[in-house]
Amino acid sequence: MNTFSLLSVHALPVLDLLQYQLGDKDMTILVLDAEGQPLHVRGDPGLASLGAGLADTMRAALAGEYPACLPAPCAGPCSPQCGHAMSGGAAVPIVDAHGQLCGGLAILGACASDQPCMLALARMSANMIERQVFLASAPHGLTLHFHARSACIGTLQDGLASCSADGRAVMVNAAGLAQLGLPRAALASHTFRSLFGATLAELAERCRSAAPGLASLQLGQGGTVHCRVQFWDSCDTMDRQEAVVDRESGGGQASPVRRVRAGLGRLPDLPASLAATALGQLDTGDGRMAQVIAKLRKVAGTDIAVLITGETGSGKEWLAQAIHRDSPRARQPFVAINCASIPETLIESELFGYEEGAFTGARRKGSPGKIALANGGTLFLDEIGDMPLPLQARLLRVLQERQVTPLGSGRSIPVDIALVCATHRNLREQIEARTFREDLYYRINGLVVKLPALRERSDLPALLARVLADEGSGCTVAPAVARLLERHRWPGNLRQLRSVLRTAAVMAGRGEEIRLEHLADDFMDDLAPVGAGTEAASNDSVPALGLDQMELQLIQRTLAAHGGNTSAAARALGISRNTIYRKLGMDRLAAA
Ligand SMILES: Nc1ncnc2c1ncn2[C@@H]1O[C@H](COP(=O)(O)OP(=O)(O)OP(=O)(O)O)[C@@H](O)[C@H]1O
């Protein structure tokens, strides 16, 4: 899900709270995007047009020119009793997980005497939204809530840090940076360990053996903080499951870190470079991709449902986001649901919503459900092939009738959505096996596009440049490494490519060339069997000396015995990994 959609979705509950706090005060609340376009308006819709003029105020506020007070939308005494002029309100910026302006929140129509209070309310609300956007954008590893005082954990004051499963890419929110005493720019040169003085495995271990709930960490910069740890279990930004690491949840011998999807990450959103003509930006020179994009352009703005197929990590969600961004619905929400990651028991209420008290544990005010949240915009159903059969029938009804009935409600809500679905499964086979409804299939497959796997694409050099540019590392790839990457099978596709490059860029250092030694060990291990096979084949045609052959065979057998893990094989043979690569010709492969 992109930042725009995240902001739109996560602002809603905060808006409810703010409206409740303002009570019967006659004020208007605006949630704006970074250009000042209104995403949500509570109060006088006529004031929504003021949003555009507030974008500069938000930028100025972000540059440190607080307080950001606004000129009044209407002049005159606010009430005969008060006599104060209606002199304004408060507008504050909202930043994304990287500290970039992504929107703003404005309270308009305040009486002059209320202004300080409005500013405080606006700031607190913006802070709540920012935290939700941060958590929803967190990379695929773990998220820490930390503070020097344990009582502050779980409040708006605690610092948030999130990092990739290998602990190398770290994101920290403003409150966290203040506690670490670091400027945002310094983050790029840190790993989880250098910031928090422990590796992820050590942290997991410490959490298991510490008192339930909180662990403590010695900061790399000095000082101690208490922390609570969250792990990602699913890859859907909206459906993460929290697991407080403690004795209970640590569960047996399995390290919680192992539950993190190792090495493969999901970017929080489409980078700014893809924002303008999003579909065009995905066309980086591969013929098959160009055809996909040309087809999608033809259906842009129509009601034709799009079904995207392709291997995991091949960019299905990014493509769905791009379809949305290039559609007339771009300013409306993009709501993504991963049908595979929501427990079957929750998927119905998540999708269709529920009425107050519809079931035990239902939120007091009920929930509109994600289909209704997508109203006016695009609903992206990822892994549609994993949707349980009974729910397929309900979804079909929604798509036919264009209205949704929340659980426990007799009231239907009309919905106007563009539908994009994705799957890595073969839905026709599923229809044969009676695990997918044929009638639903024909509803969702208005246009079917297949994304090529990364190993089939001819534009790897352009993708390398694009990903490194997006990552902002200023790194380049040495020709030998580029050749090696061209030969890899990339089971994790673009997601794996990004993860490999992100780690390698940190290893190489800002602005440096990525060389072989900067690639992660586990990635090199994955490469080894391919290289071994290639070399073995070439050895058939170029007879080697007997001793060399025996050595080669020994290495290959040891590698096979260790499941292709070069580090383990090197340990068993008492030689270095580099020697293995050299003997197997991996170094020549890279230099070829
Ligand atoms: N065109 C692209 N250019 C560069 N990187 C991309 C591109 N498309 C996707 N990626 C990278 O790959 C990651 C995975 O993309 P995405 O989530 O769209 O894949 P997916 O096919 O939906 O995966 P899954 O099937 O596992 O849900 C993204 O977070 C991003 O890092």
The ligand as an SDF file (V2000), in Angstrom:
LIG
                    3D

 31 33  0  0  0  0  0  0  0  0999 V2000
    9.0490   -2.3350  -11.0790 N   0  0  0  0  0  0  0  0  0  0  0  0
    9.7470   -2.4790   -9.9740 C   0  0  0  0  0  0  0  0  0  0  0  0
   10.9610   -1.9230   -9.8830 N   0  0  0  0  0  0  0  0  0  0  0  0
   11.7160   -2.1090   -8.7800 C   0  0  0  0  0  0  0  0  0  0  0  0
   11.3450   -2.8200   -7.7070 N   0  0  0  0  0  0  0  0  0  0  0  0
   10.1330   -3.3860   -7.7350 C   0  0  0  0  0  0  0  0  0  0  0  0
    9.2710   -3.2430   -8.8580 C   0  0  0  0  0  0  0  0  0  0  0  0
    8.1460   -3.9300   -8.6080 N   0  0  0  0  0  0  0  0  0  0  0  0
    8.2890   -4.4760   -7.3860 C   0  0  0  0  0  0  0  0  0  0  0  0
    9.4770   -4.1430   -6.8620 N   0  0  0  0  0  0  0  0  0  0  0  0
   10.0400   -4.5760   -5.5700 C   0  0  0  0  0  0  0  0  0  0  0  0
    9.5670   -5.8770   -5.2910 O   0  0  0  0  0  0  0  0  0  0  0  0
    8.8340   -5.8750   -4.0660 C   0  0  0  0  0  0  0  0  0  0  0  0
    7.6800   -6.8170   -4.1950 C   0  0  0  0  0  0  0  0  0  0  0  0
    6.7440   -6.2610   -5.0920 O   0  0  0  0  0  0  0  0  0  0  0  0
    5.2180   -6.6210   -4.9640 P   0  0  0  0  0  0  0  0  0  0  0  0
    4.7840   -6.5900   -3.5310 O   0  0  0  0  0  0  0  0  0  0  0  0
    4.4970   -5.7420   -5.8940 O   0  0  0  0  0  0  0  0  0  0  0  0
    5.2630   -8.1300   -5.4760 O   0  0  0  0  0  0  0  0  0  0  0  0
    4.0960   -9.1930   -5.5170 P   0  0  0  0  0  0  0  0  0  0  0  0
    4.1870   -9.8770   -6.8140 O   0  0  0  0  0  0  0  0  0  0  0  0
    2.7830   -8.5240   -5.1720 O   0  0  0  0  0  0  0  0  0  0  0  0
    4.5380  -10.1630   -4.3590 O   0  0  0  0  0  0  0  0  0  0  0  0
    3.6410  -11.2790   -3.5900 P   0  0  0  0  0  0  0  0  0  0  0  0
    3.1610  -12.2360   -4.6240 O   0  0  0  0  0  0  0  0  0  0  0  0
    4.6090  -11.9090   -2.6410 O   0  0  0  0  0  0  0  0  0  0  0  0
    2.5400  -10.5240   -2.9040 O   0  0  0  0  0  0  0  0  0  0  0  0
    8.4420   -4.4230   -3.8430 C   0  0  0  0  0  0  0  0  0  0  0  0
    8.2900   -4.1150   -2.4850 O   0  0  0  0  0  0  0  0  0  0  0  0
    9.6060   -3.7050   -4.4290 C   0  0  0  0  0  0  0  0  0  0  0  0
   10.6450   -3.6590   -3.5080 O   0  0  0  0  0  0  0  0  0  0  0  0
  1  2  1  0
  2  3  1  0
  2  7  2  0
  3  4  2  0
  4  5  1  0
  5  6  2  0
  6  7  1  0
  6 10  1  0
  7  8  1  0
  8  9  2  0
  9 10  1  0
 10 11  1  0
 11 12  1  0
 11 30  1  0
 12 13  1  0
 13 14  1  0
 13 28  1  0
 14 15  1  0
 15 16  1  0
 16 17  2  0
 16 18  1  0
 16 19  1  0
 19 20  1  0
 20 21  2  0
 20 22  1  0
 20 23  1  0
 23 24  1  0
 24 25  2  0
 24 26  1  0
 24 27  1  0
 28 29  1  0
 28 30  1  0
 30 31  1  0
M  END
$$$$
